[in-house]
Structure formats: C-alpha cells, structure tokens
Amino acid sequence: MCGCFPGNDNHQDEDRDPHFQRGRDLVNSQEFKAAAEEFEKALETNPRSAAAHYELGCLCDGKLGDYAAAVYHYERLLRLDPESPRASLVRERIRGCKLELAETEFPLPNSQNLQREVNDLTEKNRLLQRQLDEARGHAGTNLAPLPGPVAAQAPGTMGNNTTPAAAVPQGTNAVLTSTSTQGTGAVPVRVAAAPEASHPHTYVVQAKDSIYSVANRYGLKTSAVLAANPKVDPNHLKIGQSLNLP
C-alpha cells in the first residue's frame, strides 16, 4: 500500500523534499542552473517524482535551452502520471521541443535575410537594365541605320539614276552593298574586300632570332615551325638561314 512513489505516497510528499523546495526557491530567485541541480538531487532521492521531472522539463525548455533533456523529463512525467492535469500542455511542449531540435539540426533560412537578398538583386537588375537602355540609346544616335533589302538587277543593265556595278577581280572576297545617285532606285554594287593579311612562306634568320621568336612573330606554334624545318637545329640558327613557315 505504499503507492507508486517509494517512500512518498502522494504529490505532497514530493513537494516536501528539501531539494525540491530549494529548487523552487532558486527558480523564484532566477538561479535556474542551480535550481536544475536541486531538482536532479530530488530525483536521486525519489526517481519517480513526477513533479521534479515537470520542473526540470520546464527549466530545460524555457530557461536552459536543452530541448533534448526537456523532452526526456516531459515524457517521464507522462509515464509516471498520465492523468496529470498538465498532460495536454506537456504534450504540446514536447512537440515544440522536437521542432526546436529539428531546426537546430536542419536550420531554416532566415526569411529576413532572404528578403534582403531579393531586394538587393532586384535593385541590381534595375540598375543593369537602366545601363543597358542608356547604352542602346547612345548606340542608336551614333550608328547609321541598317540597309534595307536591295532590288536585284540583271547583269549588263543600268537604271537611269543609278551607278554601274563595280568590277570585281576573280579570286577575291567581296561584299554586296547598294548605292544610288538620285530617286529611289537601288542596284547591288560589288566592292572588293580588303585582302586578308598573311605571312610569307619563308623567313630569313636575323641576329638574335630563335625558333620561338620567329613562331611568336607570325602567330605560329613553335612545334609547327620545327615540323616544317626538320633539318634545322633550333639551338644553332645561323644568320641568313631560311626557315619554312607553315
């Protein structure tokens, strides 16, 4: 008939424990860590003290930030006193402590920081768009409009108000443009493009030349120059010596 609490047969006996009483006094004095130590001592005296588990759960939950310990003590309270008037509140706090633990392990992004980053990116986007619009406007005032489509004309014929097509030598690149002297007529005119720059096929070695300097001068790879001159000793170039350039 000793009940469910050895040595104490009701909650009043739990409250009379000197460690439990000292823990309550320390809580009132806001000495929470020392209070938790006293409640732990009360549990050493009576491991089935539901009241001590409840006090420790509240301290770990609300004051010490030890949510894992809070869940432990809350669950011990529900096992020892499932009909406790605090049972519904304790179950709610268990869920809250588990959420806190989950956020500690997998922290959620700070919404304020995210919003600040979004605002910064939006402002940068506006600035870039403004600069792009200004660049387009500036380019539009300095560049001539693109030519429209030109009418084709049969070879060997000329309109009354147009200039004849320029002759283009064979084997050269040319671009097709349009020109007109009067009126609205337009004929295609071939204008010879500038010949592409090229390097000579051979090079005569000068003083202080090397295979590397010659290749670099004409934008060639040293290995390509060496391959084009298999009988040349790259370490003993002679002034006046002829090199093949690939």
C-alpha positions in Angstrom: 0.0 0.0 0.0 3.0 2.3 -0.3 1.6 3.6 -3.6 3.5 4.4 -6.8 6.2 6.6 -5.2 8.6 4.7 -2.9 9.0 6.5 0.4 6.4 9.1 -0.7 2.8 8.1 -1.3 1.4 11.4 -2.8 2.4 14.7 -4.5 2.6 16.4 -1.2 5.4 14.2 -0.1 7.2 15.1 -3.3 6.8 18.8 -2.5 8.2 18.3 1.0 11.5 17.0 -0.3 14.2 19.6 0.8 15.9 19.5 -2.6 12.6 20.1 -4.3 11.8 23.0 -2.1 15.3 24.5 -2.5 14.9 24.1 -6.3 11.6 26.1 -6.2 13.2 28.8 -4.2 16.1 29.1 -6.7 13.6 29.3 -9.6 12.0 32.2 -7.8 15.4 33.8 -7.5 16.0 33.2 -11.2 19.0 31.0 -10.5 17.9 28.4 -13.0 21.1 26.3 -13.3 21.4 25.8 -9.6 17.6 25.1 -9.4 18.0 22.3 -12.0 20.8 20.8 -9.9 18.5 20.7 -6.8 15.7 19.0 -8.8 18.2 16.4 -10.1 19.1 15.7 -6.4 15.4 15.4 -5.7 15.2 12.7 -8.4 18.1 10.9 -6.9 16.1 10.7 -3.7 12.9 9.8 -5.5 13.4 8.7 -9.1 9.6 8.5 -9.6 8.9 12.2 -8.7 6.7 13.4 -11.5 6.8 16.9 -10.0 10.6 17.0 -10.2 10.5 15.8 -13.8 8.0 18.5 -14.6 10.1 21.3 -13.1 13.2 20.0 -14.8 11.3 19.9 -18.1 10.2 23.5 -17.8 13.7 24.7 -16.9 15.4 22.9 -19.8 12.7 24.0 -22.1 12.2 27.6 -21.2 15.3 28.7 -19.4 18.3 26.5 -20.3 17.6 25.7 -23.9 18.3 22.0 -23.5 15.4 20.7 -25.6 16.5 17.1 -25.6 16.6 17.0 -21.8 13.2 18.8 -21.7 11.6 16.1 -23.9 13.1 13.4 -21.7 11.7 14.9 -18.5 8.3 15.7 -20.0 7.9 12.1 -21.3 9.0 10.7 -17.9 6.2 12.9 -16.3 3.6 11.4 -18.7 4.8 7.9 -17.9 4.6 8.4 -14.1 1.4 10.5 -14.1 -0.5 10.0 -17.4 -3.6 11.6 -15.8 -1.7 14.8 -14.7 -3.7 18.0 -15.3 -0.7 19.3 -17.1 -0.6 16.3 -19.6 -2.1 18.3 -22.5 0.3 21.2 -22.0 3.2 18.8 -21.6 2.4 17.0 -24.9 2.2 20.4 -26.7 5.6 21.4 -25.3 7.1 18.0 -26.4 6.1 18.8 -30.0 7.6 22.3 -29.6 10.9 21.0 -28.2 11.2 18.5 -31.1 10.6 21.3 -33.6 13.4 23.3 -31.9 15.7 20.3 -32.1 14.9 19.8 -35.8 15.6 23.4 -36.5 18.9 23.1 -34.7 20.0 20.1 -36.8 18.5 21.5 -40.1 18.2 25.3 -39.7 15.6 27.0 -41.8 16.7 30.0 -43.9 16.2 33.4 -42.3 13.3 35.0 -44.1 14.5 38.5 -43.4 17.9 37.7 -45.0 16.2 36.1 -48.0 14.0 39.2 -48.5 17.1 41.4 -48.2 18.9 39.4 -50.8 15.9 39.5 -53.1 15.7 43.3 -52.7 19.4 43.7 -53.5 19.2 41.5 -56.6 16.1 43.4 -57.8 17.8 46.8 -57.4 20.9 45.5 -59.2 18.7 44.2 -62.0 17.0 47.6 -62.3 20.4 49.3 -62.5 21.7 46.9 -65.2 18.5 47.4 -67.2 18.9 51.2 -67.0 22.5 51.0 -68.1 21.5 48.7 -71.0 18.8 51.1 -72.1 21.2 54.0 -71.9 23.8 52.1 -74.0 21.2 51.2 -76.6 20.1 54.8 -76.8 23.6 56.0 -77.2 24.4 53.5 -79.8 21.2 54.4 -81.7 22.3 58.0 -82.1 25.8 57.2 -83.4 25.2 54.3 -85.7 23.7 54.6 -89.2 20.5 52.5 -89.8 21.0 49.1 -91.2 20.4 49.0 -95.0 17.2 47.5 -96.2 16.8 44.9 -98.9 18.1 45.9 -102.3 16.5 45.2 -105.7 18.3 42.8 -107.9 19.2 44.0 -111.4 20.1 41.9 -114.4 23.8 41.9 -115.3 24.8 44.4 -118.0 21.9 46.8 -117.4 21.7 50.1 -115.6 18.8 52.2 -114.5 18.6 55.9 -115.4 19.5 57.2 -112.0 22.0 54.5 -110.7 25.6 53.9 -110.8 27.0 50.9 -112.6 28.3 47.8 -110.7 32.0 47.9 -110.0 34.0 45.1 -111.5 35.5 42.7 -109.0 38.5 40.6 -109.8 38.1 36.9 -109.6 39.5 35.1 -106.6 38.9 38.0 -104.2 36.3 38.3 -101.5 33.7 40.9 -102.0 30.7 42.3 -100.2 27.4 43.3 -101.7 26.2 46.9 -101.0 23.7 49.3 -102.6 24.1 52.8 -103.8 22.0 55.4 -105.7 22.6 58.9 -107.0 19.0 60.1 -107.5 15.5 58.8 -107.0 14.5 55.7 -105.2 16.2 53.1 -107.4 18.9 50.9 -106.0 21.3 48.4 -107.6 23.7 46.0 -106.0 27.3 47.1 -106.2 30.1 44.7 -105.5 33.0 46.3 -103.6 36.2 44.3 -103.2 37.0 43.5 -99.6 40.5 44.1 -98.2 42.7 41.1 -98.8 43.5 39.2 -95.6 46.9 39.7 -94.1 49.2 36.7 -94.5 52.7 35.9 -93.6 55.5 34.9 -96.0 56.2 31.2 -96.7 59.9 31.6 -95.7 61.8 33.7 -93.3 65.5 34.7 -93.3 67.1 34.4 -89.9 68.3 37.6 -88.4 70.6 38.3 -85.4 69.2 37.2 -82.0 66.4 35.2 -83.7 65.2 31.9 -82.3 62.6 29.4 -83.3 60.3 30.6 -80.6 60.6 34.3 -81.5 60.0 33.6 -85.2 56.9 31.5 -84.4 55.6 34.1 -82.0 56.1 36.9 -84.6 53.8 35.2 -87.1 51.4 33.7 -84.6 52.6 30.2 -85.1 53.3 27.3 -82.8 56.9 26.5 -82.2 56.2 22.8 -82.8 54.7 23.7 -86.2 57.8 25.7 -87.2 60.0 22.9 -86.1 57.9 20.3 -88.0 58.3 22.5 -91.2 62.0 22.6 -90.8 63.1 19.0 -89.8 66.7 19.5 -90.8 67.2 22.8 -88.8 68.9 22.6 -85.4 66.8 25.0 -83.3 69.8 25.6 -80.9 72.1 26.7 -83.7 70.3 29.0 -86.0 72.6 30.9 -88.5 72.1 34.4 -89.7 70.8 34.3 -93.3 69.4 30.8 -92.9 66.0 30.3 -94.5 63.1 28.9 -92.5 59.9 27.4 -93.9 56.8 28.9 -92.3 53.7 26.7 -92.3 
